[in-house]
Amino acid sequence: QVQLVESGGGLVQAGGSLRLSCAASVRTFSSYAMGWFRQAPGKEREFVAAISWSGGRTDYADTVKGRFTMSRDNAKKMVYLQMNSLKPEDTAIYYCAADLQYYESRWREYDYWGQGTQVTVSS
């Protein structure tokens, strides 16, 4: 069983930055690939970024490429999402997810999810 807890969301002006964190409670964190997803009101959940078990591979949605950076610290059992140059359209609840397989953007395949953290970007 994997428990995930996101933090770091909040209200920020357009052009600003936020750093999201996701803490994992699992014995073998390095066995899990991780993903960040987001869901805005009335919209489907969408892929933001994913990272492989060791962090050697990362993938990003085109909408965030060049602005967001995902990283992980296996010793601390943490993943991060550094979000720069935020836009109002980035407003959503952000979720981290974990799975033993690297599913990248296929959110329906991920087995474990956090409860999410709200990010609101004002114009």
Backbone as ProteinMPNN parsed JSONL, in Angstrom:
{"seq_chain_A": "QVQLVESGGGLVQAGGSLRLSCAASVRTFSSYAMGWFRQAPGKEREFVAAISWSGGRTDYADTVKGRFTMSRDNAKKMVYLQMNSLKPEDTAIYYCAADLQYYESRWREYDYWGQGTQVTVSS", "coords_chain_A": {"N_chain_A": [[0.846, -1.193, 0.0], [0.513, 2.224, -0.8], [0.771, 5.432, 0.404], [0.078, 8.758, -0.377], [0.805, 12.167, -0.016], [0.112, 15.361, -0.912], [1.455, 18.695, -0.993], [1.952, 22.281, -0.789], [0.462, 23.785, -2.548], [-1.456, 26.73, -3.511], [-2.383, 30.231, -3.709], [-1.374, 32.248, -6.364], [0.047, 34.886, -8.3], [-0.217, 35.424, -11.843], [2.641, 34.513, -13.715], [4.139, 33.969, -11.546], [5.667, 31.613, -9.19], [5.471, 28.266, -7.888], [6.14, 25.534, -5.704], [5.375, 22.27, -5.636], [5.008, 19.511, -3.431], [5.238, 16.001, -2.794], [4.741, 13.575, -0.532], [5.643, 10.29, 0.166], [4.451, 7.349, 1.687], [5.816, 4.531, 1.948], [7.611, 1.491, 1.84], [9.447, 0.805, -0.155], [10.135, 3.076, -1.951], [11.635, 3.755, -4.197], [10.925, 1.882, -6.026], [8.787, 2.72, -7.378], [7.376, 4.409, -10.095], [6.49, 7.791, -10.725], [3.906, 10.259, -11.022], [2.565, 13.472, -11.934], [-0.566, 14.977, -12.034], [-3.386, 16.941, -13.09], [-6.529, 18.541, -12.417], [-9.017, 20.548, -13.527], [-11.977, 22.444, -12.686], [-14.858, 20.945, -14.039], [-13.459, 19.753, -16.047], [-11.576, 17.075, -17.584], [-9.273, 14.903, -15.906], [-5.832, 15.605, -16.348], [-2.612, 14.926, -17.725], [0.483, 15.996, -16.344], [3.254, 15.691, -15.635], [5.801, 13.143, -15.49], [7.957, 10.825, -13.826], [10.678, 8.569, -13.825], [11.759, 5.601, -11.999], [14.364, 5.966, -10.912], [14.68, 8.551, -11.495], [15.891, 9.141, -13.842], [14.552, 9.512, -16.175], [12.254, 11.846, -17.416], [9.056, 13.076, -18.31], [6.929, 15.41, -19.926], [3.857, 17.224, -20.215], [2.947, 18.997, -23.169], [1.917, 21.466, -22.646], [3.144, 22.369, -20.341], [5.81, 22.127, -20.648], [9.107, 23.274, -20.354], [8.405, 25.113, -18.447], [7.664, 23.807, -16.102], [9.208, 21.606, -13.748], [9.885, 18.362, -12.841], [10.992, 16.398, -10.107], [12.7, 14.008, -7.991], [13.428, 12.643, -4.742], [14.706, 9.952, -3.606], [15.743, 9.043, -1.199], [14.47, 10.612, 0.669], [11.913, 9.985, 0.078], [10.271, 11.534, -1.588], [8.592, 13.495, -4.073], [8.735, 16.233, -6.368], [7.324, 19.178, -7.825], [8.309, 21.751, -9.558], [7.029, 24.772, -10.418], [7.07, 27.25, -12.698], [6.611, 30.538, -14.151], [3.787, 30.716, -14.077], [0.438, 30.374, -15.295], [-2.959, 31.572, -15.645], [-4.464, 29.455, -16.684], [-3.277, 27.253, -15.589], [-4.512, 26.774, -13.26], [-5.886, 24.497, -11.036], [-6.667, 21.396, -9.334], [-3.964, 19.647, -8.147], [-2.545, 16.477, -8.424], [-0.546, 13.847, -7.136], [0.695, 10.718, -8.246], [1.331, 7.185, -8.129], [2.975, 4.255, -9.325], [4.039, 0.903, -9.961], [4.789, 0.439, -12.534], [5.916, 2.308, -15.397], [3.847, 4.508, -16.486], [3.602, 6.91, -17.609], [1.685, 9.249, -19.145], [-0.744, 7.981, -18.872], [-3.233, 8.15, -16.976], [-5.259, 6.572, -15.916], [-4.103, 4.158, -15.398], [-2.519, 4.312, -13.164], [-1.994, 3.164, -9.854], [-2.044, 4.32, -7.302], [-2.983, 7.237, -5.535], [-2.743, 10.614, -4.39], [-4.556, 13.012, -2.332], [-4.671, 15.489, -3.418], [-3.764, 18.93, -4.141], [-4.661, 22.31, -4.106], [-4.104, 24.597, -6.692], [-4.116, 27.904, -7.543], [-4.099, 30.369, -9.942], [-3.957, 33.699, -10.377], [-4.987, 36.306, -12.627]], "CA_chain_A": [[0.0, 0.0, 0.0], [1.256, 3.47, -0.897], [0.02, 6.644, 0.753], [0.696, 9.944, -0.963], [0.26, 13.412, 0.519], [0.619, 16.537, -1.608], [1.459, 19.979, -0.29], [2.612, 23.354, -1.511], [-0.443, 24.56, -3.384], [-1.849, 28.027, -2.986], [-2.784, 31.281, -4.651], [-0.203, 32.964, -6.871], [-0.252, 35.718, -9.464], [0.347, 34.977, -13.117], [4.065, 34.777, -13.813], [4.797, 33.54, -10.32], [6.148, 30.24, -9.058], [5.12, 27.436, -6.743], [6.771, 24.222, -5.671], [4.549, 21.246, -5.01], [5.706, 18.356, -2.883], [4.428, 14.803, -2.565], [5.421, 12.671, 0.384], [5.161, 8.916, 0.033], [4.631, 6.412, 2.803], [5.975, 3.191, 1.391], [8.949, 1.019, 2.201], [10.342, 0.762, -1.321], [9.717, 4.191, -2.799], [12.381, 3.757, -5.46], [10.319, 0.899, -6.935], [7.592, 3.324, -7.968], [7.374, 5.568, -10.981], [5.588, 8.801, -10.172], [3.337, 11.203, -11.974], [1.741, 14.603, -11.496], [-1.723, 15.216, -12.882], [-4.211, 18.037, -12.58], [-7.922, 18.543, -12.852], [-9.716, 21.815, -13.345], [-13.429, 22.235, -12.58], [-15.556, 20.648, -15.276], [-12.56, 19.186, -17.051], [-11.032, 15.76, -17.283], [-7.92, 14.88, -15.348], [-4.84, 15.644, -17.416], [-1.218, 14.661, -17.402], [1.385, 17.136, -16.218], [4.641, 15.23, -15.715], [6.078, 11.835, -14.912], [9.375, 10.582, -13.588], [10.964, 7.154, -13.666], [12.095, 5.137, -10.668], [15.603, 6.588, -10.427], [14.684, 9.953, -11.914], [16.658, 9.301, -15.063], [13.668, 9.903, -17.275], [11.085, 12.658, -17.105], [8.212, 13.431, -19.44], [6.07, 16.547, -19.608], [2.839, 17.647, -21.162], [3.401, 20.126, -23.984], [1.422, 22.718, -22.047], [3.972, 22.805, -19.218], [7.217, 21.92, -20.985], [9.894, 24.496, -20.276], [7.982, 25.909, -17.293], [7.585, 22.936, -14.924], [10.261, 20.607, -13.6], [9.591, 17.324, -11.844], [12.184, 15.743, -9.574], [12.419, 13.124, -6.866], [14.491, 12.34, -3.799], [14.324, 8.627, -3.121], [16.132, 8.908, 0.207], [13.44, 11.286, 1.47], [10.617, 9.487, -0.378], [9.553, 12.739, -1.992], [8.656, 14.019, -5.424], [8.493, 17.666, -6.396], [6.976, 19.799, -9.095], [8.619, 23.168, -9.571], [6.193, 25.396, -11.44], [7.455, 28.639, -12.96], [5.844, 31.246, -15.191], [2.433, 30.173, -13.99], [-0.618, 31.029, -16.067], [-4.29, 31.278, -15.089], [-4.934, 28.137, -17.138], [-2.678, 26.216, -14.746], [-5.364, 26.618, -12.088], [-6.447, 23.145, -10.957], [-6.192, 20.563, -8.236], [-2.825, 18.861, -8.603], [-2.45, 15.183, -7.757], [0.563, 12.968, -7.468], [0.289, 9.335, -8.416], [2.442, 6.239, -8.106], [2.737, 2.902, -9.823], [5.25, 0.121, -10.173], [5.115, 0.57, -13.943], [6.035, 3.685, -15.887], [2.717, 4.701, -17.385], [3.696, 8.275, -18.144], [0.477, 10.065, -19.137], [-1.959, 7.164, -18.784], [-3.597, 8.302, -15.575], [-6.146, 5.493, -15.447], [-3.308, 2.98, -15.051], [-1.819, 4.483, -11.891], [-2.707, 2.494, -8.767], [-2.099, 5.068, -6.044], [-3.21, 8.669, -5.709], [-2.936, 11.48, -3.243], [-5.848, 13.698, -2.28], [-4.581, 16.684, -4.232], [-3.534, 20.244, -3.566], [-5.236, 23.313, -5.01], [-3.271, 25.675, -7.219], [-4.924, 28.937, -8.183], [-3.261, 31.404, -10.536], [-4.787, 34.861, -10.711], [-4.474, 37.105, -13.754]], "C_chain_A": [[0.88, 1.241, 0.0], [0.333, 4.617, -0.512], [0.792, 7.852, 0.262], [0.012, 11.187, -0.411], [0.93, 14.584, -0.193], [0.572, 17.766, -0.708], [2.095, 21.027, -1.192], [1.724, 24.175, -2.423], [-0.783, 25.892, -2.737], [-2.271, 28.965, -4.084], [-1.547, 32.061, -5.061], [-0.636, 33.793, -8.072], [0.373, 35.118, -10.723], [1.806, 35.422, -13.229], [4.856, 34.314, -12.603], [5.179, 32.067, -10.343], [5.575, 29.58, -7.82], [5.893, 26.134, -6.847], [5.859, 23.263, -4.929], [5.433, 20.104, -4.528], [4.718, 17.21, -2.716], [5.255, 13.856, -1.716], [4.795, 11.288, 0.291], [5.449, 8.111, 1.283], [4.63, 5.007, 2.228], [7.405, 2.771, 1.653], [9.925, 1.134, 1.033], [9.953, 1.84, -2.334], [10.39, 4.161, -4.155], [11.855, 2.729, -6.452], [9.152, 1.481, -7.718], [7.949, 4.465, -8.907], [6.288, 6.52, -10.498], [5.081, 9.726, -11.266], [2.649, 12.346, -11.261], [0.63, 14.795, -12.545], [-2.493, 16.393, -12.295], [-5.618, 17.938, -13.149], [-8.555, 19.872, -12.501], [-11.213, 21.539, -13.282], [-14.064, 22.001, -13.946], [-14.708, 20.04, -16.36], [-12.047, 17.823, -16.61], [-9.637, 15.897, -16.672], [-6.908, 14.836, -16.483], [-3.428, 15.462, -16.88], [-0.428, 15.951, -17.318], [2.83, 16.681, -16.426], [4.753, 13.851, -15.101], [7.584, 11.668, -14.776], [9.579, 9.102, -13.318], [11.499, 6.853, -12.269], [13.341, 5.825, -10.078], [15.654, 8.084, -10.737], [15.432, 10.198, -13.201], [15.845, 9.713, -16.265], [12.531, 10.751, -16.725], [10.353, 12.975, -18.401], [7.247, 14.522, -19.001], [4.99, 16.724, -20.667], [3.369, 18.857, -21.928], [3.022, 21.461, -23.347], [2.301, 23.232, -20.913], [5.468, 22.7, -19.502], [7.957, 23.253, -21.001], [9.534, 25.385, -19.099], [7.99, 25.09, -16.004], [8.745, 21.947, -14.937], [9.876, 19.634, -12.497], [10.893, 16.672, -11.405], [11.776, 14.84, -8.43], [13.667, 12.956, -6.011], [14.122, 11.012, -3.153], [14.694, 8.421, -1.651], [15.078, 9.531, 1.123], [12.039, 10.803, 1.114], [9.705, 10.652, -0.775], [9.64, 12.92, -3.499], [8.24, 15.479, -5.386], [8.046, 18.082, -7.792], [7.239, 21.289, -8.949], [7.883, 23.801, -10.731], [6.566, 26.868, -11.539], [6.583, 29.231, -14.056], [4.398, 30.765, -15.233], [1.432, 31.043, -14.728], [-1.968, 30.728, -15.421], [-4.808, 29.903, -15.51], [-4.26, 26.972, -16.423], [-3.499, 25.976, -13.481], [-6.059, 25.261, -12.109], [-6.091, 22.546, -9.607], [-5.1, 19.669, -8.819], [-2.69, 17.609, -7.745], [-1.118, 14.519, -8.098], [0.056, 11.538, -7.455], [1.528, 8.447, -8.492], [2.018, 4.908, -8.697], [4.066, 2.195, -10.023], [5.713, 0.199, -11.629], [5.217, 2.043, -14.318], [4.955, 3.911, -16.933], [2.668, 6.094, -18.001], [2.351, 8.972, -18.049], [-0.818, 9.286, -18.922], [-2.476, 7.119, -17.357], [-4.468, 7.17, -15.065], [-5.375, 4.262, -15.009], [-2.641, 3.103, -13.674], [-2.651, 3.898, -10.745], [-2.927, 3.374, -7.546], [-2.139, 6.567, -6.308], [-3.247, 9.388, -4.378], [-4.272, 12.178, -3.325], [-5.836, 15.024, -3.025], [-4.306, 17.943, -3.441], [-3.968, 21.293, -4.589], [-4.181, 24.336, -5.407], [-4.185, 26.652, -7.95], [-4.005, 30.051, -8.663], [-4.171, 32.549, -10.968], [-4.138, 35.686, -11.82], [-4.236, 38.543, -13.358]], "O_chain_A": [[1.878, 1.301, 0.718], [-0.766, 4.745, -1.052], [2.002, 7.957, 0.46], [-1.216, 11.251, -0.345], [2.142, 14.78, -0.097], [-0.242, 17.857, 0.211], [2.695, 20.706, -2.218], [2.177, 25.157, -3.011], [-0.447, 26.15, -1.581], [-2.489, 28.565, -5.227], [-0.762, 32.487, -4.213], [-1.581, 33.434, -8.775], [1.368, 34.396, -10.656], [2.157, 36.551, -12.886], [6.086, 34.27, -12.629], [5.041, 31.376, -11.353], [5.24, 30.241, -6.838], [6.253, 25.691, -7.938], [5.603, 23.429, -3.736], [6.456, 19.78, -5.131], [3.521, 17.423, -2.523], [6.323, 13.397, -2.122], [3.574, 11.139, 0.333], [6.535, 8.179, 1.858], [3.583, 4.386, 2.047], [8.308, 3.607, 1.684], [11.083, 1.512, 1.213], [9.498, 1.537, -3.437], [9.772, 4.507, -5.162], [12.292, 2.704, -7.603], [8.596, 0.831, -8.604], [8.718, 5.363, -8.562], [5.285, 6.091, -9.928], [5.736, 9.941, -12.286], [2.204, 12.205, -10.121], [0.868, 14.775, -13.753], [-2.274, 16.787, -11.15], [-5.857, 17.343, -14.199], [-8.619, 20.267, -11.337], [-11.672, 20.507, -13.773], [-13.837, 22.76, -14.888], [-15.18, 19.83, -17.478], [-12.08, 17.471, -15.43], [-8.929, 16.877, -16.901], [-7.099, 14.118, -17.465], [-3.116, 15.803, -15.739], [-0.631, 16.877, -18.103], [3.541, 17.211, -17.28], [3.915, 13.441, -14.298], [8.37, 12.278, -15.501], [8.758, 8.459, -12.665], [11.668, 7.761, -11.455], [13.362, 6.208, -8.908], [16.56, 8.79, -10.293], [15.594, 11.346, -13.615], [16.384, 10.204, -17.257], [11.926, 10.421, -15.705], [10.97, 13.122, -19.456], [6.805, 14.554, -17.852], [5.183, 16.419, -21.843], [4.149, 19.645, -21.394], [3.73, 22.457, -23.499], [2.218, 24.407, -20.554], [6.292, 23.132, -18.696], [7.491, 24.231, -21.586], [10.275, 26.316, -18.78], [8.291, 25.619, -14.934], [9.201, 21.512, -15.995], [9.58, 20.031, -11.37], [11.783, 16.424, -12.218], [10.643, 14.899, -7.954], [14.795, 13.103, -6.481], [13.299, 10.976, -2.239], [14.006, 7.687, -0.941], [14.828, 9.032, 2.221], [11.073, 11.175, 1.781], [8.549, 10.74, -0.361], [10.633, 12.547, -4.124], [7.499, 15.911, -4.503], [8.35, 17.429, -8.79], [6.479, 22.002, -8.293], [8.081, 23.424, -11.886], [6.399, 27.632, -10.588], [5.907, 28.511, -14.792], [3.863, 30.45, -16.296], [1.555, 32.267, -14.781], [-2.103, 29.726, -14.719], [-5.526, 29.259, -14.746], [-4.637, 25.819, -16.633], [-3.2, 25.06, -12.715], [-6.738, 24.917, -13.076], [-5.315, 23.116, -8.84], [-5.29, 19.022, -9.849], [-2.716, 17.668, -6.515], [-0.632, 14.626, -9.224], [-0.89, 11.2, -6.743], [2.615, 8.89, -8.863], [0.865, 4.492, -8.584], [5.096, 2.836, -10.23], [6.9, 0.04, -11.915], [4.67, 2.91, -13.637], [5.114, 3.56, -18.102], [1.794, 6.402, -18.812], [1.909, 9.265, -16.938], [-1.884, 9.889, -18.802], [-2.199, 6.176, -16.615], [-4.413, 6.843, -13.879], [-5.926, 3.403, -14.321], [-2.243, 2.096, -13.089], [-3.861, 4.11, -10.675], [-3.906, 3.188, -6.824], [-1.437, 7.09, -7.173], [-3.715, 8.853, -3.374], [-5.035, 11.969, -4.268], [-6.891, 15.62, -3.24], [-4.574, 18.021, -2.242], [-3.679, 21.176, -5.78], [-3.461, 24.869, -4.562], [-4.928, 26.272, -8.855], [-3.23, 30.608, -7.886], [-5.043, 32.38, -11.82], [-2.914, 35.755, -11.934], [-3.806, 39.348, -14.185]]}, "name": "protein", "num_of_chains": 1, "seq": "QVQLVESGGGLVQAGGSLRLSCAASVRTFSSYAMGWFRQAPGKEREFVAAISWSGGRTDYADTVKGRFTMSRDNAKKMVYLQMNSLKPEDTAIYYCAADLQYYESRWREYDYWGQGTQVTVSS"}
